[in-house]
Amino acid sequence: MIEVNDLRKSFKAVHALRGVSFTAFDGEVTGLIGPNGAGKTTTLRILYTVLTPDGGSAAVDGFDVRANAREVQRRIGVLADARGLYPRLTSREHIRYFGRLHGLKGAELERRIDRLIDMLDMGAIADRPAHGFSKGQSMKVALARALVHHPPNLLLDEPTAGLDVASARATRALIRRIRDEGRCVLFTSHIMQEVGALCDKLVVIGDGLVRANGTPDELRRSTGKADLEEAFMSATGTGEK
Amino acid sequence: MFDRVWVVFCKEVIDNMRDRRSVSLALLYPFLGPLVVAALIVFVGKSITSAPNATFILPVQGEANAPELIEYITTKGALVVPAPKDPALAVRTGKFDTALIISDDYGEKFDRERQATVHLVVDGSRLSAVIAMSRALDALRDYNRDIGTARLEARGLDPNLSVPLAIEQINVSGGRNLTGFFLNMMPPFLIFTIFVGGVYLAIDTTSGERERGSMEPLLTNPVARWELMVAKVAATFVFTAMAVAVQLVAFKVMFNLITGGDFGLRVDLGFWLFASVFLICLPLMLFAVTLQVIIATVTRSFKETQTYLGLLPLVPSLPGLVLVFVAINAHPWMMAIPTFGQTLLIGQMVRGEPLTGLSIVVASGFTLAASLGLLALAARLYARDELVFTG
């Protein structure tokens, strides 16, 4: 479970977050949506501990991101905004590296790596160096290394961006599967169709503030728009007034 | 903690080992110093330290004016050749190392036992001309003394009357003569290698990691940032130490080969000396590596990092280059300056001078303390948001 309370963050003169609050529950997919520059990625970055908040609090399974960063890191799997790979390491070595950083080793780690390679259908690239991987292939490696320690919480920054249809479908299937295992998934997206099809809850962010919060149906109802995209435009104030 | 540092360290080492081109280049680089010194010894050293009985070419103008003198200096090894039209020009342009001009009134004055004049054309700015010049000068002085002695004896006087001083040189350079000059070149080259040997890894593991977009995912793992930093410093340290070791071996092999050849060079630098030099360098390697990681952390891009780190090695090498030509009296406080202390210590070691324990303790202690201070600074810099997101 992820709890965010009155989160604030500024970069010099830019107020990226001006008091964001929401909760993402276990067994649910929560979509963090909003226009470019709304603060989605900043919120995720604070949650996955690469940025420190200026004010407010954020906690994962009750552990504060500032006071207990190590505990938070043990409980999250992250597909960060930057998802660079090491060109000279193979897919398998990428997954193994992150697994070992989570304290996994030996046969247990190798078993998990094999299962992820199988699950993400990456057999063909498992033992190839990452140099020259396509966007879809890189994404699979990045996802696999985020999942190797079986994290109870998943933070995914635009997991389907730039993927072809088949890869995007596979990724969505994976997200559902993780949700069905009772884990907490928080992800950002731009594609309203995807959000509508995948999310149990939506958090609409605009200008560093939460503009709307609830199920897709609740959002449609509160904005009076039948189409989710229209509802989104209305909630963020980017639509026709 | 050690588990996590070890995991990151191993990954960095393996990753870097696969970068064949960078690794082989980094291990070829250290050969440059020994090669330069070897070339200097072969080309310059040979002309300076040639055997005392070898012949040297001496162009003479007015040869006919002093047949006795010519005969004398020929027995002293001079190969007399006719002088060009303008001897001064010939020496200035390097056609000849030196030239002798015998004045036209030489014969007349010599016969009347008056002071006769000869001119020796020299170029003091050319190191390679020194040998011919001093051989010619010695031959002329010997002739001067012999004739003077004969003239005094002919008058029944003690020849020593005109030579109040008997000058005997005592050579203190450990019997190595010019060798010391070449040995002095080792410290600056070593310091340079210490600051260059692993620099590509310092850049790749921090600036590179950031630019490649792999820093952000890495930081989401349950590893303290200072642990990541320590692992990266350790990996860079290992490759720096490798480069320094390669250079020391290259120096040893080079000196062995040269000593075997006919270059008038006598060096006896044993294995333990090289091992001790390596140990003396260890704290400085930590200093250099941490400095590199700090620079790679605060700079905004790969390119900027490369610019700074490309210039960095020149600064600590400069004092060593100066010391090749100028000897200084090493005070213990100088040992406290990282890089300068080691430059002095390595210089003393290779020249075979006795080391004091105090110097070693001060040099190593202060450099180690400075390195730990830099490590603490690096840890603080690694903890900032700016590690990933540069302003």
Chai-1 contact restraints between the chains, C-beta under 6 A:
chainA,res_idxA,chainB,res_idxB,connection_type,confidence,min_distance_angstrom,max_distance_angstrom,comment,restraint_id
A,Y48,B,T220,contact,1.0,0.0,6.0,A-B,restraint_1
A,V50,B,E216,contact,1.0,0.0,6.0,A-B,restraint_2
A,V50,B,L219,contact,1.0,0.0,6.0,A-B,restraint_3
A,V50,B,V388,contact,1.0,0.0,6.0,A-B,restraint_4
A,L51,B,D385,contact,1.0,0.0,6.0,A-B,restraint_5
A,R70,B,P222,contact,1.0,0.0,6.0,A-B,restraint_6
A,Q73,B,P222,contact,1.0,0.0,6.0,A-B,restraint_7
A,R74,B,P222,contact,1.0,0.0,6.0,A-B,restraint_8
A,V78,B,T220,contact,1.0,0.0,6.0,A-B,restraint_9
A,A80,B,E216,contact,1.0,0.0,6.0,A-B,restraint_10
A,A80,B,P217,contact,1.0,0.0,6.0,A-B,restraint_11
A,A82,B,G213,contact,1.0,0.0,6.0,A-B,restraint_12
A,A82,B,E216,contact,1.0,0.0,6.0,A-B,restraint_13
A,G84,B,R212,contact,1.0,0.0,6.0,A-B,restraint_14
A,G84,B,G213,contact,1.0,0.0,6.0,A-B,restraint_15
A,G84,B,S214,contact,1.0,0.0,6.0,A-B,restraint_16
A,Y86,B,D15,contact,1.0,0.0,6.0,A-B,restraint_17
A,R88,B,D15,contact,1.0,0.0,6.0,A-B,restraint_18
A,R88,B,R18,contact,1.0,0.0,6.0,A-B,restraint_19
A,Y97,B,K11,contact,1.0,0.0,6.0,A-B,restraint_20
A,R100,B,V7,contact,1.0,0.0,6.0,A-B,restraint_21
A,L101,B,V7,contact,1.0,0.0,6.0,A-B,restraint_22
A,L101,B,N221,contact,1.0,0.0,6.0,A-B,restraint_23
A,L101,B,V223,contact,1.0,0.0,6.0,A-B,restraint_24
